Amino acid sequence: MLVSEDYPWSKLLREYAMYCLVGCFNVTIFFGLYWLLYEVDLHSTYRSGSAWSIAYALSTIKSHFLHRWLTFESQSDYRRSLIIMFSIYAIFLVISTASQSWFADTLGYNHYVVWAGNTAAFGFISFICLRIYAFPLSEGSITRKERLVEYRERRRA
């Protein structure tokens, strides 16, 4: 369940706001990679789609790290959450690359407009899927401050 007595709408909305804030940083990096790869022209027929797919894949690891530390207060196992996040992102990579290629490369829409639309749509869907599957509430929660203290203690040991 996404919302409960222990996890009210207000908490979900604050978490989504943090997701969006962290997402702005992630999207900036993602856009920079996309822009660079688009300029390189990796594939003459599917220029936008190929740039999208590689930039998307490269930015996934950074996204997981930042969302784990800053967005989701979940105690889920790092490896488990990374594998689930990769699975979710892999599915979205296929769908969003097809969307990017269809609208920009086939139909001729401006590739930056299509990029922005894809990013917004799949960003929101990703938040819901990550909250439910990769960082589930059932595995407990930990605040950012507690996670930092725990990290410092592990480094000292």
C-alpha positions in Angstrom: 0.0 0.0 0.0 1.3 3.4 -1.0 -0.5 5.5 1.7 -1.3 4.4 5.2 -1.7 5.7 8.7 2.1 5.4 9.2 2.8 6.9 5.8 0.2 9.6 5.1 -0.3 11.7 1.9 1.7 14.5 3.4 4.8 12.3 3.8 4.3 10.9 0.3 4.1 14.4 -1.2 7.2 15.6 0.7 9.0 12.5 -0.6 7.8 13.2 -4.1 9.0 16.8 -3.8 12.5 15.5 -2.8 12.3 13.1 -5.7 11.7 16.0 -8.0 14.5 18.1 -6.5 17.0 15.2 -6.8 15.5 14.5 -10.2 16.4 18.0 -11.4 20.0 17.3 -10.7 19.7 13.8 -12.3 17.9 15.2 -15.3 20.6 17.9 -15.8 23.3 15.2 -16.1 21.0 13.1 -18.2 20.3 16.0 -20.6 24.0 16.8 -20.8 24.8 13.2 -21.8 21.8 13.2 -24.3 22.9 16.5 -25.9 26.5 15.3 -26.3 25.5 11.9 -27.7 23.0 13.5 -30.0 25.7 15.8 -31.4 27.9 12.8 -31.9 25.2 11.2 -34.1 25.6 7.6 -33.1 23.0 6.3 -35.5 22.0 8.1 -38.7 18.4 6.8 -38.8 17.7 6.8 -35.0 19.9 9.6 -33.9 17.6 10.8 -31.1 16.6 7.3 -29.9 20.2 6.0 -29.7 21.3 9.1 -27.8 18.4 8.8 -25.4 19.0 5.1 -24.7 22.7 5.4 -23.9 22.3 8.6 -21.8 19.4 7.0 -19.9 21.4 3.9 -19.1 24.5 5.8 -18.0 22.5 8.0 -15.7 20.7 5.1 -13.9 23.5 4.2 -11.4 23.8 7.9 -10.3 20.1 8.1 -9.9 19.9 5.0 -7.7 22.6 6.3 -5.4 21.1 9.8 -5.0 17.5 8.5 -4.6 18.6 6.0 -2.0 20.5 8.6 0.0 18.3 11.6 -0.4 14.8 10.7 -1.5 13.6 7.4 -0.1 13.9 6.7 3.6 14.0 3.0 3.1 16.2 0.4 4.7 16.0 -1.9 1.7 19.2 -3.8 0.9 21.4 -1.8 -1.5 22.0 -4.6 -4.0 18.3 -5.7 -4.0 17.1 -2.1 -4.5 19.7 -1.5 -7.3 18.6 -4.7 -9.1 14.9 -3.8 -8.8 15.6 -0.2 -9.9 17.6 -1.5 -12.9 14.7 -3.8 -13.8 12.2 -0.9 -13.6 14.5 1.4 -15.5 15.2 -1.3 -18.2 11.5 -1.7 -18.9 11.1 2.1 -19.0 14.2 2.4 -21.2 12.7 0.2 -23.8 9.3 2.0 -23.8 10.8 5.5 -23.6 13.4 4.8 -26.3 10.7 3.6 -28.6 8.7 6.7 -27.8 11.6 9.0 -28.3 12.5 7.4 -31.6 8.8 7.3 -32.8 8.0 10.9 -32.0 11.4 12.5 -32.9 13.0 10.3 -35.5 9.9 9.0 -37.3 7.2 11.7 -36.9 9.7 14.6 -36.9 8.7 16.3 -33.7 11.5 18.4 -32.1 13.7 16.0 -30.2 14.1 18.3 -27.2 10.3 18.6 -26.8 9.9 14.9 -27.0 12.8 14.5 -24.6 11.1 16.8 -22.1 7.8 15.0 -22.4 9.3 11.6 -22.0 11.3 12.7 -19.0 8.3 14.1 -17.2 6.0 11.2 -17.9 8.4 8.4 -17.1 9.8 10.4 -14.1 6.4 10.3 -12.3 5.8 6.7 -13.2 9.3 5.8 -12.0 8.7 7.5 -8.6 5.6 5.3 -8.0 7.4 2.1 -9.0 10.5 2.9 -7.0 8.5 3.7 -3.9 6.5 0.4 -4.2 9.1 -2.1 -5.4 12.7 -0.8 -5.0 12.3 1.1 -1.8 9.3 -0.5 -0.1 8.0 0.8 3.2 7.7 -2.8 4.4 11.5 -2.9 4.8 11.5 -0.2 7.4 12.6 3.4 7.2 15.7 5.4 8.1 16.1 9.2 8.0 18.8 10.9 6.0 20.5 11.9 9.2 20.4 8.4 10.6 21.8 7.0 7.3 24.7 9.5 7.5 25.5 8.6 11.1 25.4 4.9 10.1 27.7 5.6 7.2 30.2 7.5 9.3 30.2 4.7 11.9 30.9 2.0 9.2 33.8 4.1 7.9 35.3 4.4 11.3 35.2 0.7 12.0 
